Amino acid sequence: MTTLFPTNSDIPRSDALPLIFNSSALSLDNLKTSSTMPSLTPSDLDSTSTINLTNVSPAKDFMIDWHKDTLKRQMTFTSHSWAGEEVEDYLDEQSTSNIKITEASSDVGQKNNAYYNKVIHRLILKDNMPVRMLQCTEFINLLSDIPNCEPPNLDEFVFHLFNAYELAISRLKNGFFSTACSFWKNELDIQCLSVTANFIDKDWKLVQMFVGMQMEDQSSICDSPLFKNLIKQRGLNVDKCLVNVNDSLETLHREFRALGENNYWVCADHLIKASLYEIFFFDLRTSQFSAQQHLALSTVDLLIAKCRLFSNTIQETNDFKSLLDMFQKVLEKSESTEISVNIDSHHMIKMEPEAEDQFSFVDVQLLKDLYDLLTLVFTTTADLSKSHTVTISLVLRTFSILIIKLRSAQHVDHLRTSNGKEVFAIVAESINKQLRDHLLENELLQMATCLDPRTKLASCGDNVDLIERVKKGLFRLYKMLEPRIVEEKLQTEVKFEMSTEDIFSCIYAKPDHTRQKVSTTSIKEFELELMHYLSLPNKGIDSDPLEFWKTYDNLFPKVSLVAQVLLATPATVINQQNAVEVFGNPVTSRETLLSEEANDMLYFLRINYKL
């Protein structure tokens, strides 16, 4: 069984909140300490800045009383349901520094909820943004030092935390996000639940949200003197607290597993070992991001390419080993260098340069691209089972793009010998075989490829049954999405009135499905839009699919609705583009990831010096 407040053999810590992963810090050693990044103090920031935290759930607006000695600036908190939301307008330098102290209601229940939110936001704003990991002692102090509040009921506090976290999960389950869920346990006996959500905002920009919660074994928390003192001071029952926490965790675990088994919306489990680095709350309505948030988000794209998330069957394919052998000779001939390739964790191949005239006129850059991709497959296949069908499509989609490059006239003309063309024919056939097998099993990949204006139905070839299956899948997906969008638009038009109800009651609110029907006319319009889209010429291989849909959003409003969901999935190469801008090509053997220290320094400079 697990508890909410993890400790390890070195430092007891509290990770009571849903947290956002910065995946650039991958060392497990980071889980042992709570100060792996530079903390910011009030003196580091302009005293006139305002931090506006805006959440999406309806609730009362209120101002939080804060110590003037601790943070001399106005803090405005709108709404209460905080899990998975964005810190909007991260530092608004146009606001004044006046501190306002108000309470929305004197109602006891509202006051308790306000207290919980004070603790939550106090945790968030510890030492200002960015937040370092709080130790257990700091968490206990924060439970006690906020003035004019009754001592907290730990059971109720934990209950509210989990309710808010479950709200974030429910949003991921509604079909608007591509999600990845994981449950992993490392050698420190620290367990972690995490959710990764990709979505495309109204401006056709890819956004990624990472929510996680860390836990540890129940016996560890029971043996923690700090935890026992906290329970004793509050007059609470230790067993009751632990039972409540563990029941909630087991429920969450089941939810994650259910998500992981849904191969339509959710990609497979990720064995991602990441340190908890900072806390971001994402407002899904605005998608306004600061530079440091973009930096943290883009590192995850690189992580996807680096993780061992590809099928074991490829490792056993002799054709791919033959291709690697061939590429070794090509690159060694063209560069006169010896290249080593990791086939797996136990075997290293080294090829001797051989002079073969048939490779003299091969497009070396294209061969390098393919070589790097093949190498990536071989070096990342050791730990993954055949069930990870969605994640492997990340590499297969990249293969597909390169195949189209090879088939285009502008590249084939560069090959001045028939032998060179044969090289690419072998490559294309081998990769196409993998793609065909995968496409037949992966409906998500089929639809994402179809709505990529660079490829459309090219990967389906002449397979009429596969083409019809893709179209039917798109129709079915539109039927699922269209009523939700209509309902969402109706809800945004409603002006929520202030209420004294429990701020977390919205978690249990059931959606009204009375209006969620799709007319036959709407389906026909979608079909006509899809036919029109498919009749357009394919876009250039280096074009941005999101820019295409942004341009044609008004022409294809219904098809673009489906594209907005599908192109956010790991089955496409879209989610690598942020990483390319910041870190370079994420799918090459020469890729480099910023060290933790360098990333922290860049993060700090961007915050304070607007780099």
N, C-alpha and C positions, 0 to 999 in steps of 0.2 A: 504494500500500500504506500501511497505517496502523500505528501503534504504540500501546503502552499509555500511555506517558508523554508527554503533549502539552506543547509549548512554543509560545509565540508570540513575536512580534518584540520584545515588551517584557520579559516576565518568564517564565522557564521554570517550568513547574508540573508537579506530579504528580497525576494523577487516576486512580490505580490501582484505586480501589474502585468497586463499584456505588454510585451516589449517588441520593439522593432529591431531586426537583425541588421547590422552592417556586416555584410559577408566578406569584407576585405580582411577582417581580422579572424583568421581561421585557426589560430593556435589554441590547442586545448589548455595550454598554460594560462591563457587569459581567464579561464574559468576559475582559477585559484585566487585571483586578486580582484579588487574592486577599484583600482586606480590605474588603469592602463592607458588613460588619455588625460590631457591637460584639462583641469577644471577652470571654469571662468568665474570670476568674482564680479560683484557689482561695479567695481572700479574699471573693469575691462570694457564696459559698455557705456554708451552715452546716457547720462542721467535723465535725459528728456524722452527716452524711448518708452514705448508702450507695447505690451505684449497682449494681443487680442487672441483669445482662444474661442473659436466658434465651432460648435458641434451641430449635428443635424437633427437631433431629436427635439420635439417640442417640450418645453419646460419653462419655468420662470427665469427671467434674467435677474441676476443679482451681482453685486460687487462684493469681493471678498476682502475682509479686513486683513491687513498684513502689517508686519512689524516695519515701521519706518526705518529702524536701524538696520534691518536686513535687506530691504529692497525698496529704494526710494523712487518708485515710479507707479503709475496707475496700472492696474490690472483689471481688465474687463473679461468676465467669463459669461458667455451666453450659452444657456442650456446646460444639461448635466450629463447626459449619456455620452460617455467619453471614449469608450473602447473603440479603437481602430480609426480615430478621427485625426484630422490634420491640424497642426498648429498654423492657423491662417494668419497672414500678415505678420510674419515671424518677428520682425522688429520694425514697428511703425514710428519713424523718427519725426513725423509731423505732429505727433500728439504732445500734450503737456505732461508735466510730471506730478500733477495734483493727485493725491490719493483720496479716493472717496470711500466712505464706509457706509454701506447700506445693507439691509436684510429684506428679503422679499416677503417674508411672513414670519409671524411668531408661533405658528403652528408647530407643535412638538415634532410631528413626523417630518415636516419640511425642514425643521431645524437640524434634526439628526442627519437627514440626507445632505443638507448643506455642510454639515461637519465632515461627512465622509468625502465629499468633494473637495473640501479644504485639504484634507489629508492627501487625497489623490493628487491634486494640483501642486501641493507642497512637495510631494515626491518628485513630480515632473520638473518643477522649477528649482530644485536643489542646486545651489551654486549657479543658478541661471542655466539656460541652455548652452551647451549640450549637457546632458545628465550623465554623471558617472554612476557606476553601480553602487547602490547604498548598502552599507553593512547593516547587520541586524540591530546593532546598538543605535544607529542613526534612525532606523525605522521606529524603534521603540520610543525614542525621544520625540519624534514627530507625532506620535500618537498622543503625546502628553502636553506639548508646549504651545499649542494654538490657543489663544486666550478666549474667554467667554464661551466655552463649549463644555458640555458634559463629557465625562470620560466615555470612550467608545465601548460599544458592545462588540467584542471581537467576532462573535458568531455572525452578527448582522453585517458587520463590515466585510467579512470574507464572502458572505452571501451576495452582497451587492457587487463585489469585484467579479465574482463568477457570472452573475447575471449579465453584467456589462460585456464580459468576454464572450458569453454565449450569443449576445446580440451581434457581435462582430461575425461570429461563425454563421449565424442565420443569414446575414447579408451575403456572405460568400456562397451560401447554398441556393440563392434565389436565381442563379443562372446568368447573372450579368457579369460574372468574373470567371476567368480561368484561374483555377486554384491548384495549389500543390500542398499536400499535408504530410507531416512527418512525425514520427515518434521514435526517438533514438535514445540510447543509453551508452555513455562512455565509460572509460575505465575509472573515472572518479565517482561512479555510481550516481551521477547527476543525470536525471531524465529531463527531456524537453519535448513539449508539444509545440508545433509551429504551423502557421498557415501562411501561404504565399498567395497573394492575389494580384493578377495582372488585369488592368482594364485600360480602355482608351477613352479619354475625356472628350468633351464636346468640341474641342479644337483639334481632335485627331492627334493627340500626343499620348504616347504610351506612358502609363503610370504603373508602378509596382508597389504593393503594400505588403509588409512582412510583419506578422504578429506572432509572438511566441510567449510561452510561459515555461519557466524552469521549476523543477521539483526535485525532491530527494526522498530517500527512504524514511518511513515514519520513525524508526528507532533513532535516527540521527536527530530529528527535531525534538523528540521526547527527552533526549539526553542533553539538550542545549540548556544551560543555566539561564541564559537570557530569555528564552522562550518560557521556561517555567516561571521566572520572575514576572513576566508579563501576565501570564495566566493568573498567578497568585494575586498580583496587584489589582486585577480587574474582578477578582472573585468569581472566576469562570471555572467550568469543569473541563479539565484537560482532555479527557476521553471524548466528551461531547464535541469539543472543537475539532479534534482530529477526525472523528467520524464524519462530521459535516464537510470538512475539507476533502477527505478522501472520496466520499460519495460524489462530490462535484467533479473531482478529477477523473474518476472512473466514467462518469457520464460524458465528460469531454473526450476521453480516450475513445469511447464508443462512437461519438460523433465523428472524430477524425478518421477512424477506421471505415465508417460508412462512407465518408467522403472519398477515401482512398480507393474504395471498391467501385466507385462510379467512374467508369472509363470514358464517359461521354464528356463530362465537364472537368474532371479532376485528373491531373497527371499523377503518376505513381509516387510512392514514398521517396523522399530524398534523405539520404544519410549525410546531412550537412552538419558539419561540426563548426559552429560559429560562436564567437563570444558575443555576449549581450553588450551592445556598444552605446546605444542612445535610445531615447524615446521620442517618437514622432506620432502625432495624431492627425489623421488625414480626413479633411472635409471632402467627401466625394462629390460635392456640388461645384466646388470652385477650382480645384486642381491648381492652386497657386503654390509654387515651390520656390524656396530660396536656393541659393547656389550650393550651400552645404547639403541640402536635402537631395539635390540632383546628383551630387558627388556620391553620396551614400547609396542612392538607388542604382546608379549605373554600375557600381561594383558587382552587383548581383548578376548582371548579364554575363560578366566575365566568369563568375562562379559557375554558372550553368554550363559553360563550355569546358570548365576545368574538372567538374565533378565526374565521377565514374558512373555514368548513367546510360550505358549503351549495352546492347544485347550480347550475351555470351556466345550466341551462335555465330556472330561475325568473327570472333576470335578463332573459331574452328574452321573457317572457310579457307580452303587452300587457294582459291582464286585471289583473295585479297593478299595473301602472302606472296603470291607470284607477282602481283602488281607492285608491292613494295620492293621486291627484288628488281623489277624493271625500272622503277623510279630511282632507285639507288644508282643504277648504272647511268641513267640519263643525267641526273644532277651531278654525279661525279665527273661525267664526261664534260658537262658544260662549265662546271666551276673548278674542276681539278682538285676537289677536296674529298676527304673521306667523311661520310656521314653515318652516325650511329642511330639506330632506331630501336626503341623499346617495344618488343612484341608483347611482353607481359612483365610481371614483377620478378620473374625468374630467368628470363632469357633475353639476351641482347644480340642483335644481328649487326655485323659490320661487313660491308661490301668493299672489295678491292676495285679500284678504277679499272675499267676495261674500255678499250677503244673500239667503238662500233659506229660505222659511218651512218647507219640507219637513224641514229638519234641526232645527227648533226644539225638538222634544220627544224627541230621540234620547238614549239612555242614554250620556252623555258619557264616563263612566269606562270602560265597556266598549269604546267606540270608541277611547279612548286605548290600552287594552291591545292591541287589534287593530292599531292604527296603529303602536305601538311594535314589534310583532312583524313587521309588514310592512316597516317601516323597517330592522329588523335584517337581514332577508333581503336587501334591496337593498344594504345597506352592507357585506355580508360575502360577496358572491358572486364576487369578481373572480379569486380564485386557486385555485378548486377544480374538479376535473374531475367528470364524471358518475359516475365509479366510487365516489365517496364516498357510498354509498347509506345507510350506517348512521348517519353523523353528521348528515345532514340530518334524520333522523327525530327528533332532539332538538327541533328547531323544529316539525316537523309534529305531534309529539305535543302540544306546547303549543297549536298551532292546534286540534287535536281537542278538547282540554279546553275551550277558549273557545267552540267551536261548541256543545258541550253546554250551556254556560252560556247561550248565546243562545237555545237551544231550550227551556230550562226556563221554566215558567210565571211564576215570580217575577220573571224579568227581562223577559219579553215584555210583561207587564202594565204595565211602566214606559213602554212605547212607546205614546203616546196618539194616534198617527196611523198610517194605513196606509202612508204614505210611509216612516215610520221603520222599519216592519217590512220593507218592501221593501229598505231599505238592508242590513239584516242578512241577508236572503235572498240578496242578491247576494254578500255576503261569504262566507256559508256555502257557497254553491254553488262559488265559485271555489276556496276552500280545500279543500273536499271533493273536488274534481277532482284536486287535487294529492295528497291523501291516498289516494284510490282507486288512482291510478296507482302510488303508492309502496307501498301495501299489497300489491298484486299481485306485486311483485318482492321484497319484504323479509319473509321468513318470521320473522326475529327480531322485527321490529316487530309483526307479527301476533300472535305468542304473548305478547309483553310487554303488548300492549294487552288481550288476553283476560284475563290474570291481574291486571290493574289493576282493583280492585273498583269504581272510578268509571266505567269505560267498558265492560269486558267485551267483548261482541261488537257493540257499537253501531257501531263503525267499519266492520264488515263489511256492515252493512245487510241487504238481502235476498239477498245473494250466497251461495247454498247451497254452491256449490263452494268458495268461500273459507272458509266456516265449517268445512266438513269438513276442509279442508287444515290449518287452524289446529289442530283437534283431533288430527289425525294427527301433526302436528309435536310437539304436547305429549306424545302417547304415546311417540313416538320418543325425545324428550328424557328422559322418565322412565326408559325402558329403559337409557339411557346413564348416568344419574345414580344410580339405585338401587343397583346393585352396588358402586359406588365408595363410597357412604355406608356400606354394610354392611361393606365392607373396612376403611374408616377406623375404624369403631367397634371392629372386632376388633383392629386394631392398637393402639388407645389402651388396650385392656385388657391388653396385654402389657407386662410389666416388663422393661425392657432391662437386661441385665447388663453390668458393666464389661468392656471388652475392650481389648486392645492393638493392634487392627487400625487401619489407616489411617483417620483421621477422615473422609476424603473418599470412602471406599469406598461410602458410602450413595448417592453420586451415580450409581453404575453399577449399583446393585441393581435388579433387575427385579421388578415387582410380580407377585404370585401371583394368576392369574386363575381358579384352579380353582373358587373360590366365587362368581365374578361371573356369576351367572345370575339372571334375573328370572322368577318363576313366572307361570303363567297367572292364578292367583288374585290375585297382586299387581297385575297389569295390570287385572283386573276391578275390584278395589278402587279403583284410581286412577280408572277410568272413572266409577264411582259417586260418588266424591268430587267429580270435576269437574262432573258433572251437578248434584249438590247445590249446589255453589258457584255455578254459573251460574243456578240457580233462585232464589237470594237476591236481594232488591232491590239495585239499585246504590247505592253509598255516595254521600254528598254530594260535590260537586265540590271542596270545600275540605278534604276529609278526607285523612288520611295513609294511603296504601296499606300502608306497613310496619306501622303500628299495627293495621290490619285483620288482617294475616297473623299478627302477634304474638298477637292475641286469638283467632284461629281456628286457630292452629297445631295444637292438639290435636284439633280437629274434622276438619281436613283435613291430616293429617300427610304424605301422599304428594304432594298438589297443592302444599302449601306448600314442599316440597323443590324443586320446579321453579320456583316463584315466587321462591324465595330466590336463584336464579341469574338468572332473566330480569329481575327488577326492579333488578338491579345494573348493567344494561347502559346505555350511552349512549342507547339507543332510548327510554328513559323519562325522565320529568321528576323522578324520585326523587333523582337525584344533584345536583339544584340546591337542595335544601332546606337543606343546611348553609350554603350561600352566602346564602340569603335571610335566615337567622337572623343572620348576621354582617354582611353587606354590603348587605342590601336586595334588591329584585327584580333578578335578574341578566339579565333579558331586556327591558330598557327602554332607550330612547335616553338616559336620564338617569343610567345606571349609572356608578358611580365606583369606581375601584380604589385602595386605599391606596397611597400612594407607598412606595418602598422604604425611605426613612428612617423614615416613620411606622410601617411594619410592623415594622421592626427595633426601634424604640423600644417598641412595644406588646409585642413578643415578649420583650424584655429585662425589662420591668416585670412581665409575668406570671410569669416565672421567679423573680424575686427578691422580689417583693412580693405574690405569690399573688393577683393581680387576677383 
